[in-house]
Amino acid sequence: MLDLSNLRSAIRYEGGVSRRLFLAYGSALSAVPLLGLRTSARAKAVFASNPFTLGVASGEPTDTGVVIWTRLAPKPLEEGGGLPVEAFDVSWEVATDDKFKDVVKKGETVATPQLGHSVHVEVEGLKPDRWYFYRFRAGDAESVVGRTRTFPEATVKPEQLKFAFASCQHFEQGWYTAYEHMAKDNLDMVIHLGDYIYEYAGRDKLVRKHVGRKIKSLEDYRIRHAQYRSDPLLNGMHALCPWLVTWDDHEFENNYANDVPEKRYVPKTAPKSLADQKEAEPAVIEKMEINPVDFLEQRANAYQSYYEMMPLRRKSVPHGPDMKLYRTVSFGRLATFQVLDTRQYRSDQPNDDKASDLNMEALSPSQTILGHKQAGWLKGALLESQATWNVLAQQVMMGMADIAAGAAHKYSMDQWPGYAHERMRLMKFIADRRIPNPVVLSGDIHSNWVNDLRTDDRDMTLPVVAAEFVGTSITSGGNGVKEPKGLDTLLAENPFVKFHNRQRGYVRCTVTPTAWKSDYQVVEEVLKPGGAAITKASFVVEADKPGVKPA
């Protein structure tokens, strides 16, 4: 838990908050977990119960390496995971076979209490485009065996990539049956697009119940992540193949925007962004529902716990309330994935996050969902890519869907339409620079969509620039609706939308040099275990031929 009692008084001035000072303080704190790796550790620990209750995971594959992960927690839903405040030696092995007769890499690391007794081993020196097996040992205990792989070399164009993407897995609202079916798909990787956990307090009369209150402290977030990862189906899917992960909002706080909370009281005299409050009066700060320093402290807790629980590289270690997640991952020359972060750097949502027409704020050049640094990085990364398929793996829908019937127009201000100028500018850049075969993967809204994207989706005379596949939730929203009301009206209002569905499930993608196929896998029952899965619809994009077609 971060002790920021001295910080609160140190960083206030003229009624405002110095984010720079907060980040400087947070940067110093972020070094603590890495310093802990040099501490003494208990090498011959004897555990009263299995310390590997949270399983194993892998991620961030390259052509020569991968991250393997575990966390020691014999009692995962207790403070400290049931371990004392001390470090433990952890050994690891990587082999070409699941019996570990051919061990190709091995070593030792340290699980420190500063990092929640998690370990992130960056294994290097592996062969390209190969499957491997891995396991961990701590004291007298041994983990389950995980399966992972490296990706092809940068100069190679593979014949196929098969992966799934998912999002929104509210623990209380359903069973993770989707992962049971996903495990049978023999995937090369999984992409999770956010809302891995939900922050709300436990509620009665749901399928399952969160442990504890609405989460705020570092220990709260650790326990919530542990509760989710304790699910055997989610846990098992992590062990089968590498994952690429990014967050949305519920990993921290619903609908937050950068350093602006969802619920706040800001008088008209106050600026909208907490980052620009130098001129705000002290009384304004006091009237805010969430103290800005407390909010950033909570964000630091959320970001650290997220890093602790995910198979991420050391370069993603958070610095206080900042954590860099946007990055490039390439599967040879077949597909390059730009993994984005549309929460941490965005401007506040227009119109107080209420659906509306595209107002002046949404169309303002200063309104950003990516932040200017990430936006510049993205354009450079797209220009550098030599892949057949160029993929944006991100959180919120990019299609400009009008959700009002008739002459009125309403667009979600939390999605890309709330940042319409930046969205149209990005589409224009992709079109003008002739970025090959752009595909957008999205989650967030608990429903399936297939969209043809144009520079401005309101003008169907413009050429198609990219395809967007939006995946529904794993469980959030319960079983959903098989035949949503007003579907015909929605499709008529938005002719760029090729498919819409409101059940649960995930999207399975098969990518080749000539075509991209997305299968919408729907789980018909998540309120009880064992629900059946069907392929609700399949769509294809042919290479160098923009536009989505039914398969």
C-alpha positions as CSV (number, residue, x, y, z in Angstrom):
1,M,0.0,0.0,0.0
2,L,1.4,3.4,-0.9
3,D,1.8,5.8,1.9
4,L,1.1,9.2,0.4
5,S,0.2,11.1,3.6
6,N,3.1,13.5,3.2
7,L,2.5,13.8,-0.5
8,R,-0.9,15.3,-0.1
9,S,0.4,18.4,1.6
10,A,3.5,18.6,-0.5
11,I,1.9,18.7,-3.9
12,R,-0.9,21.1,-3.2
13,Y,-0.4,24.7,-4.3
14,E,-2.9,27.5,-5.2
15,G,-5.7,25.0,-4.7
16,G,-4.4,22.8,-7.5
17,V,-2.5,19.5,-7.9
18,S,1.0,19.2,-9.3
19,R,0.8,16.0,-11.4
20,R,4.5,16.3,-12.2
21,L,5.4,16.1,-8.5
22,F,3.1,13.2,-8.0
23,L,4.7,11.3,-10.9
24,A,8.2,12.1,-9.6
25,Y,7.1,10.5,-6.3
26,G,5.5,7.6,-8.0
27,S,8.6,7.0,-10.2
28,A,10.7,6.6,-7.1
29,L,8.2,4.1,-5.7
30,S,8.1,2.1,-8.9
31,A,11.8,1.2,-8.5
32,V,11.0,-0.6,-5.2
33,P,9.9,-4.0,-6.7
34,L,13.0,-4.2,-8.9
35,L,15.3,-3.3,-6.0
36,G,13.6,-6.2,-4.1
37,L,15.0,-8.7,-6.6
38,R,18.4,-8.1,-5.0
39,T,17.2,-9.0,-1.5
40,S,17.8,-12.2,0.3
41,A,15.1,-14.9,-0.2
42,R,13.9,-18.0,1.5
43,A,15.3,-20.8,-0.8
44,K,14.1,-23.9,1.0
45,A,10.6,-22.8,1.9
46,V,8.1,-25.4,3.0
47,F,4.5,-24.4,2.2
48,A,1.5,-25.6,4.2
49,S,-0.5,-25.6,1.0
50,N,0.0,-25.1,-2.7
51,P,1.5,-21.7,-3.4
52,F,0.7,-21.9,-7.1
53,T,-3.1,-21.5,-6.8
54,L,-3.2,-18.8,-9.4
55,G,-1.6,-21.0,-12.1
56,V,0.8,-19.9,-14.8
57,A,0.7,-17.7,-17.8
58,S,2.8,-16.4,-20.7
59,G,2.7,-13.4,-23.0
60,E,4.5,-10.9,-25.1
61,P,6.1,-13.4,-27.5
62,T,8.8,-12.5,-30.0
63,D,10.7,-14.6,-32.5
64,T,13.3,-15.6,-29.8
65,G,11.5,-15.2,-26.5
66,V,8.4,-14.9,-24.3
67,V,7.4,-13.8,-20.8
68,I,6.4,-16.6,-18.4
69,W,4.5,-15.6,-15.2
70,T,3.3,-17.0,-11.9
71,R,2.4,-15.6,-8.5
72,L,2.9,-17.3,-5.1
73,A,-0.4,-17.2,-3.2
74,P,-1.3,-20.2,-1.0
75,K,-4.3,-18.3,0.2
76,P,-5.1,-15.9,-2.7
77,L,-8.1,-14.2,-1.1
78,E,-6.3,-13.2,2.0
79,E,-4.0,-10.2,2.6
80,G,-0.5,-11.0,1.2
81,G,-1.9,-14.1,-0.5
82,G,-1.3,-15.9,2.7
83,L,2.5,-15.3,2.7
84,P,4.7,-13.4,5.1
85,V,6.4,-10.2,4.1
86,E,9.6,-11.8,2.8
87,A,11.0,-12.9,-0.5
88,F,11.1,-16.5,-1.9
89,D,13.4,-18.1,-4.5
90,V,11.6,-19.4,-7.5
91,S,13.2,-21.6,-10.2
92,W,11.9,-22.1,-13.7
93,E,12.4,-24.4,-16.7
94,V,11.4,-24.2,-20.3
95,A,11.4,-27.4,-22.4
96,T,10.4,-28.7,-25.8
97,D,8.3,-31.4,-24.3
98,D,5.7,-31.6,-21.5
99,K,7.8,-34.2,-19.6
100,F,10.8,-31.9,-19.5
101,K,13.2,-34.4,-20.9
102,D,14.6,-31.7,-23.2
103,V,15.1,-28.6,-21.0
104,V,16.4,-25.7,-23.2
105,K,16.3,-22.9,-20.7
106,K,16.2,-22.7,-16.9
107,G,17.1,-20.2,-14.1
108,E,16.1,-18.7,-10.8
109,T,14.3,-15.5,-9.9
110,V,12.8,-14.0,-6.7
111,A,9.2,-13.4,-5.7
112,T,9.1,-10.3,-3.6
113,P,6.3,-9.0,-1.4
114,Q,6.8,-5.6,-3.0
115,L,5.5,-7.1,-6.3
116,G,2.8,-9.3,-4.6
117,H,5.1,-12.3,-4.9
118,S,4.6,-12.4,-8.6
119,V,7.4,-13.2,-11.1
120,H,7.8,-12.2,-14.7
121,V,10.6,-14.1,-16.4
122,E,11.7,-12.8,-19.8
123,V,13.0,-16.0,-21.5
124,E,15.3,-15.4,-24.4
125,G,17.4,-17.5,-26.8
126,L,14.5,-19.7,-28.0
127,K,14.0,-20.8,-31.6
128,P,11.5,-19.0,-33.7
129,D,8.0,-20.3,-34.4
130,R,8.1,-23.1,-31.8
131,W,5.9,-24.4,-29.1
132,Y,7.5,-24.8,-25.6
133,F,6.4,-26.0,-22.1
134,Y,7.3,-24.3,-18.9
135,R,7.0,-24.7,-15.1
136,F,8.0,-23.1,-11.8
137,R,9.3,-24.4,-8.4
138,A,9.3,-22.7,-5.0
139,G,10.6,-24.6,-2.1
140,D,8.9,-28.0,-2.1
141,A,6.1,-27.0,-4.4
142,E,5.8,-27.2,-8.2
143,S,3.4,-25.4,-10.5
144,V,1.3,-26.9,-13.3
145,V,2.9,-27.0,-16.7
146,G,2.1,-24.2,-19.1
147,R,2.3,-24.2,-22.9
148,T,3.6,-21.2,-24.9
149,R,5.2,-20.4,-28.2
150,T,7.5,-18.0,-30.0
151,F,6.4,-16.1,-33.1
152,P,8.0,-16.4,-36.6
153,E,11.0,-14.3,-37.6
154,A,10.4,-10.8,-38.9
155,T,11.3,-11.7,-42.4
156,V,9.1,-14.8,-42.7
157,K,5.5,-14.8,-43.9
158,P,3.7,-17.7,-42.1
159,E,0.9,-19.6,-43.7
160,Q,-1.6,-19.0,-40.9
161,L,-2.2,-17.4,-37.5
162,K,-5.2,-18.5,-35.4
163,F,-6.1,-16.5,-32.3
164,A,-9.1,-15.4,-30.3
165,F,-10.0,-12.0,-28.7
166,A,-12.2,-11.4,-25.7
167,S,-13.2,-8.7,-23.1
168,C,-15.5,-7.9,-20.3
169,Q,-15.6,-10.8,-17.8
170,H,-17.6,-9.7,-14.8
171,F,-17.1,-12.4,-12.3
172,E,-20.5,-12.0,-10.6
173,Q,-22.6,-12.1,-13.8
174,G,-21.7,-15.4,-15.2
175,W,-19.5,-18.5,-15.6
176,Y,-16.5,-18.4,-17.8
177,T,-17.8,-21.1,-20.2
178,A,-16.4,-19.2,-23.2
179,Y,-12.9,-20.1,-22.0
180,E,-13.9,-23.8,-21.8
181,H,-14.8,-23.7,-25.5
182,M,-11.9,-21.4,-26.5
183,A,-9.5,-24.0,-25.0
184,K,-10.6,-26.5,-27.7
185,D,-9.7,-24.1,-30.6
186,N,-6.0,-24.9,-30.6
187,L,-5.0,-21.2,-30.7
188,D,-1.7,-19.5,-31.3
189,M,-2.6,-16.7,-28.8
190,V,-5.4,-14.9,-27.0
191,I,-5.8,-11.1,-27.0
192,H,-7.7,-9.6,-24.1
193,L,-9.1,-6.1,-24.8
194,G,-10.0,-5.0,-21.3
195,D,-12.3,-5.2,-18.3
196,Y,-10.4,-8.2,-17.1
197,I,-11.8,-7.5,-13.6
198,Y,-14.6,-5.3,-12.3
199,E,-14.1,-2.9,-9.3
200,Y,-17.6,-3.1,-7.7
201,A,-18.4,-4.4,-4.2
202,G,-19.8,-7.8,-3.9
203,R,-23.5,-8.1,-4.5
204,D,-26.0,-10.8,-3.4
205,K,-28.3,-12.9,-5.7
206,L,-25.9,-13.0,-8.6
207,V,-24.2,-16.0,-10.1
208,R,-21.1,-15.5,-8.0
209,K,-20.0,-12.8,-5.5
210,H,-17.0,-10.5,-5.4
211,V,-15.0,-10.7,-2.2
212,G,-15.1,-7.4,-0.2
213,R,-15.9,-3.8,-0.8
214,K,-15.5,-1.6,-3.9
215,I,-11.8,-1.9,-4.4
216,K,-9.4,1.0,-3.8
217,S,-6.3,-0.1,-2.0
218,L,-3.5,-2.1,-3.5
219,E,-4.5,-5.1,-1.5
220,D,-8.1,-4.7,-2.6
221,Y,-7.0,-4.9,-6.2
222,R,-4.7,-7.8,-5.6
223,I,-7.4,-9.9,-4.0
224,R,-9.9,-9.0,-6.8
225,H,-7.4,-10.1,-9.5
226,A,-6.7,-13.3,-7.5
227,Q,-10.4,-14.1,-7.2
228,Y,-10.8,-13.8,-11.0
229,R,-7.7,-15.8,-11.8
230,S,-8.8,-18.5,-9.3
231,D,-11.5,-19.5,-11.8
232,P,-10.2,-22.8,-13.3
233,L,-11.4,-22.0,-16.9
234,L,-9.7,-18.6,-17.0
235,N,-6.7,-20.0,-15.2
236,G,-6.5,-23.0,-17.7
237,M,-6.8,-20.8,-20.8
238,H,-3.8,-18.7,-19.6
239,A,-1.8,-21.9,-19.4
240,L,-2.5,-23.0,-23.0
241,C,-0.9,-20.2,-25.1
242,P,0.5,-16.7,-24.8
243,W,-1.8,-13.8,-24.2
244,L,-1.5,-10.1,-25.3
245,V,-3.4,-7.9,-22.8
246,T,-4.5,-4.3,-22.5
247,W,-6.9,-2.7,-20.1
248,D,-10.1,-0.7,-20.5
249,D,-11.7,1.1,-17.5
250,H,-12.9,-1.4,-15.0
251,E,-9.4,-2.5,-14.2
252,F,-9.4,0.8,-12.3
253,E,-12.6,2.8,-12.3
254,N,-15.6,2.8,-14.6
255,N,-15.5,5.3,-17.5
256,Y,-12.5,7.2,-16.1
257,A,-10.7,9.5,-18.6
258,N,-7.0,10.0,-17.9
259,D,-7.0,11.6,-14.4
260,V,-10.7,12.5,-14.4
261,P,-13.0,10.2,-12.5
262,E,-16.5,9.2,-13.7
263,K,-18.3,10.7,-10.7
264,R,-17.3,14.2,-9.8
265,Y,-18.7,17.6,-8.8
266,V,-17.0,20.4,-10.8
267,P,-18.6,23.8,-10.7
268,K,-18.7,25.8,-13.9
269,T,-15.7,27.9,-12.8
270,A,-13.4,24.8,-12.6
271,P,-11.5,23.4,-15.5
272,K,-12.6,20.0,-16.8
273,S,-9.2,18.2,-16.5
274,L,-7.5,17.7,-13.1
275,A,-4.2,18.0,-15.0
276,D,-5.0,21.7,-15.7
277,Q,-6.2,22.9,-12.3
278,K,-3.4,25.4,-11.4
279,E,-6.0,28.2,-11.5
280,A,-8.7,26.4,-9.6
281,E,-9.8,27.8,-6.2
282,P,-9.2,25.7,-3.1
283,A,-12.9,25.5,-2.5
284,V,-13.4,23.9,-5.9
285,I,-11.1,21.1,-5.0
286,E,-12.8,20.5,-1.7
287,K,-16.2,20.2,-3.3
288,M,-15.1,17.5,-5.7
289,E,-16.6,14.1,-5.0
290,I,-13.2,12.4,-5.4
291,N,-10.0,14.1,-4.2
292,P,-7.6,14.2,-7.2
293,V,-4.7,13.0,-5.1
294,D,-6.7,10.0,-3.8
295,F,-7.8,9.3,-7.3
296,L,-4.2,9.1,-8.6
297,E,-3.2,7.1,-5.6
298,Q,-6.0,4.6,-6.5
299,R,-4.8,4.6,-10.1
300,A,-1.3,3.7,-8.9
301,N,-2.7,0.8,-6.9
302,A,-4.8,-0.4,-9.9
303,Y,-1.9,-0.2,-12.3
304,Q,0.6,-2.0,-10.1
305,S,-1.8,-4.8,-9.4
306,Y,-2.5,-5.2,-13.1
307,Y,1.2,-5.4,-13.9
308,E,1.6,-8.0,-11.0
309,M,-1.1,-10.3,-12.5
310,M,-0.3,-10.1,-16.2
311,P,2.5,-11.7,-18.3
312,L,4.1,-8.3,-19.2
313,R,7.7,-7.3,-19.8
314,R,9.7,-5.2,-17.3
315,K,9.3,-2.1,-19.6
316,S,5.6,-2.1,-18.5
317,V,6.5,-1.7,-14.8
318,P,4.3,1.2,-13.6
319,H,5.7,4.5,-12.4
320,G,3.2,5.5,-9.8
321,P,-0.1,6.2,-11.6
322,D,1.5,5.9,-15.0
323,M,2.1,2.6,-16.9
324,K,3.0,2.3,-20.6
325,L,0.9,-0.4,-22.3
326,Y,0.9,0.6,-26.0
327,R,3.3,-1.5,-28.0
328,T,3.9,-3.4,-31.2
329,V,3.8,-7.2,-31.5
330,S,4.5,-8.9,-34.9
331,F,3.7,-12.4,-36.1
332,G,6.3,-12.4,-38.8
333,R,5.3,-10.5,-41.9
334,L,1.8,-11.9,-41.7
335,A,0.3,-9.6,-39.1
336,T,1.5,-6.8,-36.9
337,F,-0.5,-5.8,-33.9
338,Q,-0.5,-2.3,-32.5
339,V,-1.8,-2.8,-28.9
340,L,-3.4,0.5,-27.8
341,D,-4.4,2.2,-24.6
342,T,-7.5,4.4,-25.0
343,R,-8.0,5.2,-21.3
344,Q,-4.9,6.5,-19.7
345,Y,-4.3,9.5,-22.0
346,R,-7.7,10.5,-23.2
347,S,-9.5,13.8,-22.8
348,D,-12.6,13.9,-20.7
349,Q,-15.7,12.6,-22.5
350,P,-17.8,15.3,-24.2
351,N,-21.3,16.0,-22.9
352,D,-20.6,14.5,-19.5
353,D,-20.3,11.1,-21.1
354,K,-24.0,11.2,-22.2
355,A,-24.8,10.0,-25.8
356,S,-25.3,12.9,-28.1
357,D,-24.8,14.2,-31.6
358,L,-21.3,15.0,-32.7
359,N,-21.0,18.3,-30.9
360,M,-18.2,20.9,-31.1
361,E,-16.2,19.3,-28.4
362,A,-16.2,15.8,-30.1
363,L,-15.1,17.5,-33.3
364,S,-12.4,19.6,-31.7
365,P,-8.9,19.0,-32.9
366,S,-7.7,19.1,-29.2
367,Q,-10.0,16.2,-28.2
368,T,-7.9,13.0,-28.0
369,I,-8.6,9.4,-27.0
370,L,-5.0,8.3,-27.6
371,G,-3.0,11.2,-26.2
372,H,-0.7,13.1,-28.6
373,K,2.4,11.0,-27.8
374,Q,0.6,7.6,-28.4
375,A,-1.1,9.0,-31.5
376,G,2.3,10.0,-33.0
377,W,3.8,6.6,-32.1
378,L,0.9,4.8,-33.7
379,K,1.3,6.6,-37.0
380,G,5.1,5.8,-37.0
381,A,4.5,2.2,-36.2
382,L,1.9,1.8,-39.0
383,L,4.4,3.3,-41.5
384,E,7.2,1.0,-40.4
385,S,5.1,-2.2,-40.6
386,Q,5.8,-4.6,-43.4
387,A,3.0,-7.0,-42.6
388,T,0.2,-8.1,-44.8
389,W,-2.4,-7.3,-42.0
390,N,-2.1,-4.3,-39.8
391,V,-4.2,-4.7,-36.6
392,L,-5.3,-2.2,-34.0
393,A,-6.0,-4.2,-30.8
394,Q,-7.9,-1.7,-28.6
395,Q,-10.8,-1.1,-26.4
396,V,-13.8,0.9,-27.6
397,M,-15.8,0.8,-30.8
398,M,-14.5,2.9,-33.7
399,G,-17.5,2.6,-35.9
400,M,-19.7,5.8,-35.7
401,A,-22.9,4.1,-34.8
402,D,-26.0,6.3,-34.5
403,I,-28.1,4.7,-31.7
404,A,-31.1,7.1,-32.1
405,A,-34.0,6.2,-34.5
406,G,-35.3,8.7,-37.0
407,A,-34.0,12.2,-37.6
408,A,-32.2,12.6,-34.2
409,H,-28.6,11.5,-33.9
410,K,-26.9,10.0,-30.8
411,Y,-23.4,8.6,-30.6
412,S,-21.5,7.2,-27.6
413,M,-19.2,9.8,-26.2
414,D,-17.2,7.2,-24.4
415,Q,-16.3,5.5,-27.7
416,W,-14.3,6.9,-30.7
417,P,-17.2,9.2,-31.8
418,G,-16.6,11.2,-28.7
419,Y,-13.2,11.9,-30.2
420,A,-14.5,12.2,-33.8
421,H,-11.9,14.6,-35.2
422,E,-9.0,12.3,-34.0
423,R,-10.8,9.2,-35.3
424,M,-11.5,10.7,-38.8
425,R,-7.9,12.0,-38.9
426,L,-6.5,8.5,-38.1
427,M,-8.7,6.9,-40.8
428,K,-7.6,9.5,-43.3
429,F,-3.9,8.9,-42.4
430,I,-4.4,5.1,-43.0
431,A,-6.1,5.7,-46.3
432,D,-3.7,8.4,-47.5
433,R,-0.6,6.4,-46.5
434,R,-2.1,3.2,-48.0
435,I,-1.5,1.1,-44.9
436,P,-2.1,-2.5,-46.0
437,N,-5.2,-4.3,-44.8
438,P,-6.1,-2.4,-41.6
439,V,-8.2,-4.3,-39.1
440,V,-9.6,-2.9,-35.8
441,L,-10.4,-5.2,-32.9
442,S,-12.6,-3.8,-30.2
443,G,-14.5,-4.8,-27.0
444,D,-16.2,-2.9,-24.2
445,I,-19.9,-2.8,-25.1
446,H,-21.0,-6.4,-24.4
447,S,-22.2,-6.9,-27.9
448,N,-21.0,-8.2,-31.3
449,W,-20.5,-5.9,-34.2
450,V,-19.0,-6.1,-37.7
451,N,-18.3,-2.7,-39.3
452,D,-16.9,-1.3,-42.5
453,L,-15.0,1.8,-41.4
454,R,-14.7,4.9,-43.6
455,T,-13.1,8.2,-42.9
456,D,-16.6,9.4,-41.8
457,D,-19.1,6.6,-41.4
458,R,-22.0,9.0,-41.9
459,D,-21.0,9.3,-45.5
460,M,-21.5,6.0,-47.3
461,T,-20.2,7.4,-50.6
462,L,-16.7,7.4,-49.2
463,P,-14.5,4.3,-49.8
464,V,-14.1,1.7,-47.1
465,V,-10.8,2.1,-45.3
466,A,-10.7,-0.7,-42.7
467,A,-12.7,-3.5,-41.1
468,E,-13.7,-3.5,-37.5
469,F,-14.6,-6.7,-35.5
470,V,-16.2,-5.9,-32.1
471,G,-16.4,-8.8,-29.6
472,T,-19.1,-9.2,-27.0
473,S,-18.4,-9.9,-23.3
474,I,-17.4,-13.2,-21.8
475,T,-20.0,-12.8,-19.0
476,S,-20.9,-9.1,-18.4
477,G,-24.6,-8.6,-18.8
478,G,-25.6,-12.2,-18.1
479,N,-26.9,-14.2,-21.0
480,G,-27.7,-11.2,-23.1
481,V,-30.5,-11.1,-25.8
482,K,-30.8,-13.4,-28.8
483,E,-33.0,-11.1,-30.8
484,P,-32.6,-7.5,-29.7
485,K,-35.4,-5.1,-30.2
486,G,-34.9,-2.5,-32.8
487,L,-32.2,-4.4,-34.6
488,D,-33.7,-3.6,-38.1
489,T,-33.8,0.1,-37.2
490,L,-30.2,0.0,-35.9
491,L,-28.9,-1.6,-39.1
492,A,-31.0,0.8,-41.3
493,E,-29.6,3.8,-39.4
494,N,-26.1,2.5,-39.8
495,P,-25.6,0.8,-43.2
496,F,-21.8,0.4,-42.5
497,V,-22.8,-2.2,-39.8
498,K,-22.8,-5.7,-41.2
499,F,-23.7,-7.7,-38.1
500,H,-25.0,-7.0,-34.6
501,N,-25.7,-9.5,-31.8
502,R,-26.1,-9.2,-28.0
503,Q,-25.2,-12.7,-26.6
504,R,-22.0,-13.7,-24.8
505,G,-18.8,-15.3,-26.2
506,Y,-15.7,-14.4,-28.1
507,V,-14.3,-14.0,-31.6
508,R,-12.0,-16.6,-33.2
509,C,-9.8,-15.3,-36.0
510,T,-8.0,-17.2,-38.7
511,V,-5.5,-15.1,-40.7
512,T,-3.7,-16.1,-43.9
513,P,-1.8,-14.1,-46.5
514,T,-4.9,-14.0,-48.7
515,A,-7.8,-13.6,-46.2
516,W,-8.9,-12.8,-42.7
517,K,-11.8,-14.8,-41.2
518,S,-13.6,-13.9,-38.0
519,D,-16.0,-16.5,-36.4
520,Y,-18.4,-15.1,-33.8
521,Q,-18.6,-17.8,-31.1
522,V,-21.7,-17.4,-29.0
523,V,-22.2,-19.1,-25.6
524,E,-25.9,-19.6,-25.2
525,E,-25.9,-19.9,-21.4
526,V,-23.5,-18.3,-18.9
527,L,-25.8,-18.2,-15.8
528,K,-25.2,-21.9,-15.4
529,P,-22.1,-23.9,-16.1
530,G,-21.7,-26.0,-19.2
531,G,-23.5,-23.8,-21.8
532,A,-23.2,-24.8,-25.4
533,A,-21.3,-22.7,-27.9
534,I,-22.2,-22.1,-31.6
535,T,-20.7,-20.1,-34.4
536,K,-23.3,-17.4,-34.8
537,A,-21.8,-15.8,-37.9
538,S,-18.6,-15.7,-39.8
539,F,-17.1,-12.9,-41.9
540,V,-14.2,-12.6,-44.3
541,V,-11.9,-9.8,-45.5
542,E,-9.9,-10.5,-48.6
543,A,-6.3,-9.1,-48.7
544,D,-6.1,-5.9,-50.6
545,K,-9.9,-5.8,-51.1
546,P,-11.4,-3.5,-48.4
547,G,-14.8,-4.5,-47.1
548,V,-16.3,-7.2,-44.9
549,K,-18.2,-10.1,-46.5
550,P,-20.2,-13.0,-44.9
551,A,-18.1,-16.1,-45.0
